[in-house]
Each structure stands twice: as structure tokens, then as C-alpha cells.
């Protein structure tokens, strides 16, 4: 999983490198990368502080978040936080 507000671009690259390494070692293995979809939790406040907008109704939590927006990740996938 990637996209945590405290995660750096380097962290994401390391995660992806690990996936590629594991895939080279076992070609039949299957991997997927999930982007943070933070339900109420300990990191909720940090997400809100960085501009994330949570659904206002229960139905919104169950919807398919295809176009999820993480304000700390630019459209190009670059982390916008200065901690890169």
C-alpha cells in the first residue's frame, strides 16, 4: 500500500522495487499496489490536515473510489510534501 501522508517518494520507490524484485524471483507470484483509502483511523487527522476530504455520508465510504484524490501526491505521482 502506498500514499500515506507521512510517506516519502523514496519510500514509494523502495516499495515498488521490492515488488519487482519479488516478481523476478517468482514469476508466478501476483502483486498489486493499493493506494491509501483511509477509513476512520489514527492517520485520519493527518490526512484531513493535508487537505483530504472524506465522504460526508455512510454511502460515500462504500462507493468505488476510482478517482481518489490525495492532496499530497501530484497528478504525476510525485509527492508534494517537502520530505521527499
Phi and psi restraints in degrees (range 20) as a CNS / XPLOR table:
assign (resid 1 and name C) (resid 2 and name N)
       (resid 2 and name CA) (resid 2 and name C) 1.0 -128.9 20.0 2
assign (resid 2 and name N) (resid 2 and name CA)
       (resid 2 and name C) (resid 3 and name N) 1.0 168.2 20.0 2
assign (resid 2 and name C) (resid 3 and name N)
       (resid 3 and name CA) (resid 3 and name C) 1.0 102.7 20.0 2
assign (resid 3 and name N) (resid 3 and name CA)
       (resid 3 and name C) (resid 4 and name N) 1.0 10.9 20.0 2
assign (resid 3 and name C) (resid 4 and name N)
       (resid 4 and name CA) (resid 4 and name C) 1.0 -66.8 20.0 2
assign (resid 4 and name N) (resid 4 and name CA)
       (resid 4 and name C) (resid 5 and name N) 1.0 143.2 20.0 2
assign (resid 4 and name C) (resid 5 and name N)
       (resid 5 and name CA) (resid 5 and name C) 1.0 -64.7 20.0 2
assign (resid 5 and name N) (resid 5 and name CA)
       (resid 5 and name C) (resid 6 and name N) 1.0 -21.5 20.0 2
assign (resid 5 and name C) (resid 6 and name N)
       (resid 6 and name CA) (resid 6 and name C) 1.0 -93.5 20.0 2
assign (resid 6 and name N) (resid 6 and name CA)
       (resid 6 and name C) (resid 7 and name N) 1.0 -2.6 20.0 2
assign (resid 6 and name C) (resid 7 and name N)
       (resid 7 and name CA) (resid 7 and name C) 1.0 -81.1 20.0 2
assign (resid 7 and name N) (resid 7 and name CA)
       (resid 7 and name C) (resid 8 and name N) 1.0 142.0 20.0 2
assign (resid 7 and name C) (resid 8 and name N)
       (resid 8 and name CA) (resid 8 and name C) 1.0 -97.4 20.0 2
assign (resid 8 and name N) (resid 8 and name CA)
       (resid 8 and name C) (resid 9 and name N) 1.0 166.9 20.0 2
assign (resid 8 and name C) (resid 9 and name N)
       (resid 9 and name CA) (resid 9 and name C) 1.0 -60.5 20.0 2
assign (resid 9 and name N) (resid 9 and name CA)
       (resid 9 and name C) (resid 10 and name N) 1.0 -37.6 20.0 2
assign (resid 9 and name C) (resid 10 and name N)
       (resid 10 and name CA) (resid 10 and name C) 1.0 -61.9 20.0 2
assign (resid 10 and name N) (resid 10 and name CA)
       (resid 10 and name C) (resid 11 and name N) 1.0 -40.1 20.0 2
assign (resid 10 and name C) (resid 11 and name N)
       (resid 11 and name CA) (resid 11 and name C) 1.0 -59.6 20.0 2
assign (resid 11 and name N) (resid 11 and name CA)
       (resid 11 and name C) (resid 12 and name N) 1.0 -44.2 20.0 2
assign (resid 11 and name C) (resid 12 and name N)
       (resid 12 and name CA) (resid 12 and name C) 1.0 -64.2 20.0 2
assign (resid 12 and name N) (resid 12 and name CA)
       (resid 12 and name C) (resid 13 and name N) 1.0 -43.8 20.0 2
assign (resid 12 and name C) (resid 13 and name N)
       (resid 13 and name CA) (resid 13 and name C) 1.0 -60.6 20.0 2
assign (resid 13 and name N) (resid 13 and name CA)
       (resid 13 and name C) (resid 14 and name N) 1.0 -40.2 20.0 2
assign (resid 13 and name C) (resid 14 and name N)
       (resid 14 and name CA) (resid 14 and name C) 1.0 -64.3 20.0 2
assign (resid 14 and name N) (resid 14 and name CA)
       (resid 14 and name C) (resid 15 and name N) 1.0 -40.6 20.0 2
assign (resid 14 and name C) (resid 15 and name N)
       (resid 15 and name CA) (resid 15 and name C) 1.0 -61.3 20.0 2
assign (resid 15 and name N) (resid 15 and name CA)
       (resid 15 and name C) (resid 16 and name N) 1.0 -46.4 20.0 2
assign (resid 15 and name C) (resid 16 and name N)
       (resid 16 and name CA) (resid 16 and name C) 1.0 -66.1 20.0 2
assign (resid 16 and name N) (resid 16 and name CA)
       (resid 16 and name C) (resid 17 and name N) 1.0 -39.2 20.0 2
assign (resid 16 and name C) (resid 17 and name N)
       (resid 17 and name CA) (resid 17 and name C) 1.0 -61.3 20.0 2
assign (resid 17 and name N) (resid 17 and name CA)
       (resid 17 and name C) (resid 18 and name N) 1.0 -40.9 20.0 2
assign (resid 17 and name C) (resid 18 and name N)
       (resid 18 and name CA) (resid 18 and name C) 1.0 -62.3 20.0 2
assign (resid 18 and name N) (resid 18 and name CA)
       (resid 18 and name C) (resid 19 and name N) 1.0 -42.8 20.0 2
assign (resid 18 and name C) (resid 19 and name N)
       (resid 19 and name CA) (resid 19 and name C) 1.0 -61.0 20.0 2
assign (resid 19 and name N) (resid 19 and name CA)
       (resid 19 and name C) (resid 20 and name N) 1.0 -46.4 20.0 2
assign (resid 19 and name C) (resid 20 and name N)
       (resid 20 and name CA) (resid 20 and name C) 1.0 -62.6 20.0 2
assign (resid 20 and name N) (resid 20 and name CA)
       (resid 20 and name C) (resid 21 and name N) 1.0 -41.1 20.0 2
assign (resid 20 and name C) (resid 21 and name N)
       (resid 21 and name CA) (resid 21 and name C) 1.0 -61.7 20.0 2
assign (resid 21 and name N) (resid 21 and name CA)
       (resid 21 and name C) (resid 22 and name N) 1.0 -46.8 20.0 2
assign (resid 21 and name C) (resid 22 and name N)
       (resid 22 and name CA) (resid 22 and name C) 1.0 -64.6 20.0 2
assign (resid 22 and name N) (resid 22 and name CA)
       (resid 22 and name C) (resid 23 and name N) 1.0 -36.4 20.0 2
assign (resid 22 and name C) (resid 23 and name N)
       (resid 23 and name CA) (resid 23 and name C) 1.0 -67.9 20.0 2
assign (resid 23 and name N) (resid 23 and name CA)
       (resid 23 and name C) (resid 24 and name N) 1.0 -38.2 20.0 2
assign (resid 23 and name C) (resid 24 and name N)
       (resid 24 and name CA) (resid 24 and name C) 1.0 -64.8 20.0 2
assign (resid 24 and name N) (resid 24 and name CA)
       (resid 24 and name C) (resid 25 and name N) 1.0 -34.2 20.0 2
assign (resid 24 and name C) (resid 25 and name N)
       (resid 25 and name CA) (resid 25 and name C) 1.0 -77.1 20.0 2
assign (resid 25 and name N) (resid 25 and name CA)
       (resid 25 and name C) (resid 26 and name N) 1.0 -26.1 20.0 2
assign (resid 25 and name C) (resid 26 and name N)
       (resid 26 and name CA) (resid 26 and name C) 1.0 -142.4 20.0 2
assign (resid 26 and name N) (resid 26 and name CA)
       (resid 26 and name C) (resid 27 and name N) 1.0 91.9 20.0 2
assign (resid 26 and name C) (resid 27 and name N)
       (resid 27 and name CA) (resid 27 and name C) 1.0 -62.5 20.0 2
assign (resid 27 and name N) (resid 27 and name CA)
       (resid 27 and name C) (resid 28 and name N) 1.0 -22.3 20.0 2
assign (resid 27 and name C) (resid 28 and name N)
       (resid 28 and name CA) (resid 28 and name C) 1.0 -87.1 20.0 2
assign (resid 28 and name N) (resid 28 and name CA)
       (resid 28 and name C) (resid 29 and name N) 1.0 -7.4 20.0 2
assign (resid 28 and name C) (resid 29 and name N)
       (resid 29 and name CA) (resid 29 and name C) 1.0 -69.6 20.0 2
assign (resid 29 and name N) (resid 29 and name CA)
       (resid 29 and name C) (resid 30 and name N) 1.0 147.7 20.0 2
assign (resid 29 and name C) (resid 30 and name N)
       (resid 30 and name CA) (resid 30 and name C) 1.0 -119.8 20.0 2
assign (resid 30 and name N) (resid 30 and name CA)
       (resid 30 and name C) (resid 31 and name N) 1.0 134.3 20.0 2
assign (resid 30 and name C) (resid 31 and name N)
       (resid 31 and name CA) (resid 31 and name C) 1.0 -132.1 20.0 2
assign (resid 31 and name N) (resid 31 and name CA)
       (resid 31 and name C) (resid 32 and name N) 1.0 154.6 20.0 2
assign (resid 31 and name C) (resid 32 and name N)
       (resid 32 and name CA) (resid 32 and name C) 1.0 -142.1 20.0 2
assign (resid 32 and name N) (resid 32 and name CA)
       (resid 32 and name C) (resid 33 and name N) 1.0 151.8 20.0 2
assign (resid 32 and name C) (resid 33 and name N)
       (resid 33 and name CA) (resid 33 and name C) 1.0 -111.0 20.0 2
assign (resid 33 and name N) (resid 33 and name CA)
       (resid 33 and name C) (resid 34 and name N) 1.0 126.4 20.0 2
assign (resid 33 and name C) (resid 34 and name N)
       (resid 34 and name CA) (resid 34 and name C) 1.0 -104.8 20.0 2
assign (resid 34 and name N) (resid 34 and name CA)
       (resid 34 and name C) (resid 35 and name N) 1.0 145.5 20.0 2
assign (resid 34 and name C) (resid 35 and name N)
       (resid 35 and name CA) (resid 35 and name C) 1.0 -99.4 20.0 2
assign (resid 35 and name N) (resid 35 and name CA)
       (resid 35 and name C) (resid 36 and name N) 1.0 139.9 20.0 2
assign (resid 35 and name C) (resid 36 and name N)
       (resid 36 and name CA) (resid 36 and name C) 1.0 -46.4 20.0 2
assign (resid 36 and name N) (resid 36 and name CA)
       (resid 36 and name C) (resid 37 and name N) 1.0 128.2 20.0 2
assign (resid 36 and name C) (resid 37 and name N)
       (resid 37 and name CA) (resid 37 and name C) 1.0 -130.6 20.0 2
assign (resid 37 and name N) (resid 37 and name CA)
       (resid 37 and name C) (resid 38 and name N) 1.0 83.6 20.0 2
assign (resid 37 and name C) (resid 38 and name N)
       (resid 38 and name CA) (resid 38 and name C) 1.0 -78.5 20.0 2
assign (resid 38 and name N) (resid 38 and name CA)
       (resid 38 and name C) (resid 39 and name N) 1.0 107.7 20.0 2
assign (resid 38 and name C) (resid 39 and name N)
       (resid 39 and name CA) (resid 39 and name C) 1.0 -78.2 20.0 2
assign (resid 39 and name N) (resid 39 and name CA)
       (resid 39 and name C) (resid 40 and name N) 1.0 167.0 20.0 2
assign (resid 39 and name C) (resid 40 and name N)
       (resid 40 and name CA) (resid 40 and name C) 1.0 -48.1 20.0 2
assign (resid 40 and name N) (resid 40 and name CA)
       (resid 40 and name C) (resid 41 and name N) 1.0 122.8 20.0 2
assign (resid 40 and name C) (resid 41 and name N)
       (resid 41 and name CA) (resid 41 and name C) 1.0 -163.3 20.0 2
assign (resid 41 and name N) (resid 41 and name CA)
       (resid 41 and name C) (resid 42 and name N) 1.0 -172.0 20.0 2
assign (resid 41 and name C) (resid 42 and name N)
       (resid 42 and name CA) (resid 42 and name C) 1.0 -64.6 20.0 2
assign (resid 42 and name N) (resid 42 and name CA)
       (resid 42 and name C) (resid 43 and name N) 1.0 -28.4 20.0 2
assign (resid 42 and name C) (resid 43 and name N)
       (resid 43 and name CA) (resid 43 and name C) 1.0 -91.6 20.0 2
assign (resid 43 and name N) (resid 43 and name CA)
       (resid 43 and name C) (resid 44 and name N) 1.0 0.9 20.0 2
assign (resid 43 and name C) (resid 44 and name N)
       (resid 44 and name CA) (resid 44 and name C) 1.0 -56.7 20.0 2
assign (resid 44 and name N) (resid 44 and name CA)
       (resid 44 and name C) (resid 45 and name N) 1.0 -45.6 20.0 2
assign (resid 44 and name C) (resid 45 and name N)
       (resid 45 and name CA) (resid 45 and name C) 1.0 -61.6 20.0 2
assign (resid 45 and name N) (resid 45 and name CA)
       (resid 45 and name C) (resid 46 and name N) 1.0 -42.4 20.0 2
assign (resid 45 and name C) (resid 46 and name N)
       (resid 46 and name CA) (resid 46 and name C) 1.0 -63.3 20.0 2
assign (resid 46 and name N) (resid 46 and name CA)
       (resid 46 and name C) (resid 47 and name N) 1.0 -40.1 20.0 2
assign (resid 46 and name C) (resid 47 and name N)
       (resid 47 and name CA) (resid 47 and name C) 1.0 -62.0 20.0 2
assign (resid 47 and name N) (resid 47 and name CA)
       (resid 47 and name C) (resid 48 and name N) 1.0 -46.9 20.0 2
assign (resid 47 and name C) (resid 48 and name N)
       (resid 48 and name CA) (resid 48 and name C) 1.0 -62.6 20.0 2
assign (resid 48 and name N) (resid 48 and name CA)
       (resid 48 and name C) (resid 49 and name N) 1.0 -42.9 20.0 2
assign (resid 48 and name C) (resid 49 and name N)
       (resid 49 and name CA) (resid 49 and name C) 1.0 -58.9 20.0 2
assign (resid 49 and name N) (resid 49 and name CA)
       (resid 49 and name C) (resid 50 and name N) 1.0 -29.4 20.0 2
assign (resid 49 and name C) (resid 50 and name N)
       (resid 50 and name CA) (resid 50 and name C) 1.0 -92.7 20.0 2
assign (resid 50 and name N) (resid 50 and name CA)
       (resid 50 and name C) (resid 51 and name N) 1.0 6.2 20.0 2
assign (resid 50 and name C) (resid 51 and name N)
       (resid 51 and name CA) (resid 51 and name C) 1.0 104.2 20.0 2
assign (resid 51 and name N) (resid 51 and name CA)
       (resid 51 and name C) (resid 52 and name N) 1.0 4.1 20.0 2
assign (resid 51 and name C) (resid 52 and name N)
       (resid 52 and name CA) (resid 52 and name C) 1.0 -72.4 20.0 2
assign (resid 52 and name N) (resid 52 and name CA)
       (resid 52 and name C) (resid 53 and name N) 1.0 137.8 20.0 2
assign (resid 52 and name C) (resid 53 and name N)
       (resid 53 and name CA) (resid 53 and name C) 1.0 -109.3 20.0 2
assign (resid 53 and name N) (resid 53 and name CA)
       (resid 53 and name C) (resid 54 and name N) 1.0 118.6 20.0 2
assign (resid 53 and name C) (resid 54 and name N)
       (resid 54 and name CA) (resid 54 and name C) 1.0 -87.1 20.0 2
assign (resid 54 and name N) (resid 54 and name CA)
       (resid 54 and name C) (resid 55 and name N) 1.0 152.8 20.0 2
assign (resid 54 and name C) (resid 55 and name N)
       (resid 55 and name CA) (resid 55 and name C) 1.0 -57.1 20.0 2
assign (resid 55 and name N) (resid 55 and name CA)
       (resid 55 and name C) (resid 56 and name N) 1.0 143.3 20.0 2
assign (resid 55 and name C) (resid 56 and name N)
       (resid 56 and name CA) (resid 56 and name C) 1.0 -89.3 20.0 2
assign (resid 56 and name N) (resid 56 and name CA)
       (resid 56 and name C) (resid 57 and name N) 1.0 -17.6 20.0 2
assign (resid 56 and name C) (resid 57 and name N)
       (resid 57 and name CA) (resid 57 and name C) 1.0 -123.5 20.0 2
assign (resid 57 and name N) (resid 57 and name CA)
       (resid 57 and name C) (resid 58 and name N) 1.0 156.3 20.0 2
assign (resid 57 and name C) (resid 58 and name N)
       (resid 58 and name CA) (resid 58 and name C) 1.0 -55.1 20.0 2
assign (resid 58 and name N) (resid 58 and name CA)
       (resid 58 and name C) (resid 59 and name N) 1.0 -39.7 20.0 2
assign (resid 58 and name C) (resid 59 and name N)
       (resid 59 and name CA) (resid 59 and name C) 1.0 -59.5 20.0 2
assign (resid 59 and name N) (resid 59 and name CA)
       (resid 59 and name C) (resid 60 and name N) 1.0 -31.4 20.0 2
assign (resid 59 and name C) (resid 60 and name N)
       (resid 60 and name CA) (resid 60 and name C) 1.0 -65.0 20.0 2
assign (resid 60 and name N) (resid 60 and name CA)
       (resid 60 and name C) (resid 61 and name N) 1.0 -29.6 20.0 2
assign (resid 60 and name C) (resid 61 and name N)
       (resid 61 and name CA) (resid 61 and name C) 1.0 -72.2 20.0 2
assign (resid 61 and name N) (resid 61 and name CA)
       (resid 61 and name C) (resid 62 and name N) 1.0 -26.0 20.0 2
assign (resid 61 and name C) (resid 62 and name N)
       (resid 62 and name CA) (resid 62 and name C) 1.0 -89.7 20.0 2
assign (resid 62 and name N) (resid 62 and name CA)
       (resid 62 and name C) (resid 63 and name N) 1.0 -10.9 20.0 2
assign (resid 62 and name C) (resid 63 and name N)
       (resid 63 and name CA) (resid 63 and name C) 1.0 -71.6 20.0 2
assign (resid 63 and name N) (resid 63 and name CA)
       (resid 63 and name C) (resid 64 and name N) 1.0 161.9 20.0 2
assign (resid 63 and name C) (resid 64 and name N)
       (resid 64 and name CA) (resid 64 and name C) 1.0 -80.8 20.0 2
assign (resid 64 and name N) (resid 64 and name CA)
       (resid 64 and name C) (resid 65 and name N) 1.0 110.4 20.0 2
assign (resid 64 and name C) (resid 65 and name N)
       (resid 65 and name CA) (resid 65 and name C) 1.0 -84.4 20.0 2
assign (resid 65 and name N) (resid 65 and name CA)
       (resid 65 and name C) (resid 66 and name N) 1.0 65.9 20.0 2
assign (resid 65 and name C) (resid 66 and name N)
       (resid 66 and name CA) (resid 66 and name C) 1.0 -66.3 20.0 2
assign (resid 66 and name N) (resid 66 and name CA)
       (resid 66 and name C) (resid 67 and name N) 1.0 -40.6 20.0 2
assign (resid 66 and name C) (resid 67 and name N)
       (resid 67 and name CA) (resid 67 and name C) 1.0 -104.7 20.0 2
assign (resid 67 and name N) (resid 67 and name CA)
       (resid 67 and name C) (resid 68 and name N) 1.0 45.2 20.0 2
assign (resid 67 and name C) (resid 68 and name N)
       (resid 68 and name CA) (resid 68 and name C) 1.0 -62.4 20.0 2
assign (resid 68 and name N) (resid 68 and name CA)
       (resid 68 and name C) (resid 69 and name N) 1.0 138.6 20.0 2
assign (resid 68 and name C) (resid 69 and name N)
       (resid 69 and name CA) (resid 69 and name C) 1.0 -115.5 20.0 2
assign (resid 69 and name N) (resid 69 and name CA)
       (resid 69 and name C) (resid 70 and name N) 1.0 121.0 20.0 2
assign (resid 69 and name C) (resid 70 and name N)
       (resid 70 and name CA) (resid 70 and name C) 1.0 -110.5 20.0 2
assign (resid 70 and name N) (resid 70 and name CA)
       (resid 70 and name C) (resid 71 and name N) 1.0 104.0 20.0 2
assign (resid 70 and name C) (resid 71 and name N)
       (resid 71 and name CA) (resid 71 and name C) 1.0 -55.5 20.0 2
assign (resid 71 and name N) (resid 71 and name CA)
       (resid 71 and name C) (resid 72 and name N) 1.0 -24.1 20.0 2
assign (resid 71 and name C) (resid 72 and name N)
       (resid 72 and name CA) (resid 72 and name C) 1.0 -87.8 20.0 2
assign (resid 72 and name N) (resid 72 and name CA)
       (resid 72 and name C) (resid 73 and name N) 1.0 2.9 20.0 2
assign (resid 72 and name C) (resid 73 and name N)
       (resid 73 and name CA) (resid 73 and name C) 1.0 -122.6 20.0 2
assign (resid 73 and name N) (resid 73 and name CA)
       (resid 73 and name C) (resid 74 and name N) 1.0 123.2 20.0 2
assign (resid 73 and name C) (resid 74 and name N)
       (resid 74 and name CA) (resid 74 and name C) 1.0 -71.9 20.0 2
assign (resid 74 and name N) (resid 74 and name CA)
       (resid 74 and name C) (resid 75 and name N) 1.0 168.9 20.0 2
assign (resid 74 and name C) (resid 75 and name N)
       (resid 75 and name CA) (resid 75 and name C) 1.0 -59.3 20.0 2
assign (resid 75 and name N) (resid 75 and name CA)
       (resid 75 and name C) (resid 76 and name N) 1.0 -28.5 20.0 2
assign (resid 75 and name C) (resid 76 and name N)
       (resid 76 and name CA) (resid 76 and name C) 1.0 -81.4 20.0 2
assign (resid 76 and name N) (resid 76 and name CA)
       (resid 76 and name C) (resid 77 and name N) 1.0 -3.2 20.0 2
assign (resid 76 and name C) (resid 77 and name N)
       (resid 77 and name CA) (resid 77 and name C) 1.0 93.0 20.0 2
assign (resid 77 and name N) (resid 77 and name CA)
       (resid 77 and name C) (resid 78 and name N) 1.0 0.4 20.0 2
assign (resid 77 and name C) (resid 78 and name N)
       (resid 78 and name CA) (resid 78 and name C) 1.0 -80.7 20.0 2
assign (resid 78 and name N) (resid 78 and name CA)
       (resid 78 and name C) (resid 79 and name N) 1.0 141.0 20.0 2
assign (resid 78 and name C) (resid 79 and name N)
       (resid 79 and name CA) (resid 79 and name C) 1.0 -70.3 20.0 2
assign (resid 79 and name N) (resid 79 and name CA)
       (resid 79 and name C) (resid 80 and name N) 1.0 131.8 20.0 2
assign (resid 79 and name C) (resid 80 and name N)
       (resid 80 and name CA) (resid 80 and name C) 1.0 -90.1 20.0 2
assign (resid 80 and name N) (resid 80 and name CA)
       (resid 80 and name C) (resid 81 and name N) 1.0 -9.6 20.0 2
assign (resid 80 and name C) (resid 81 and name N)
       (resid 81 and name CA) (resid 81 and name C) 1.0 -73.0 20.0 2
assign (resid 81 and name N) (resid 81 and name CA)
       (resid 81 and name C) (resid 82 and name N) 1.0 148.0 20.0 2
assign (resid 81 and name C) (resid 82 and name N)
       (resid 82 and name CA) (resid 82 and name C) 1.0 -74.4 20.0 2
assign (resid 82 and name N) (resid 82 and name CA)
       (resid 82 and name C) (resid 83 and name N) 1.0 -4.3 20.0 2
assign (resid 82 and name C) (resid 83 and name N)
       (resid 83 and name CA) (resid 83 and name C) 1.0 -85.5 20.0 2
assign (resid 83 and name N) (resid 83 and name CA)
       (resid 83 and name C) (resid 84 and name N) 1.0 15.3 20.0 2
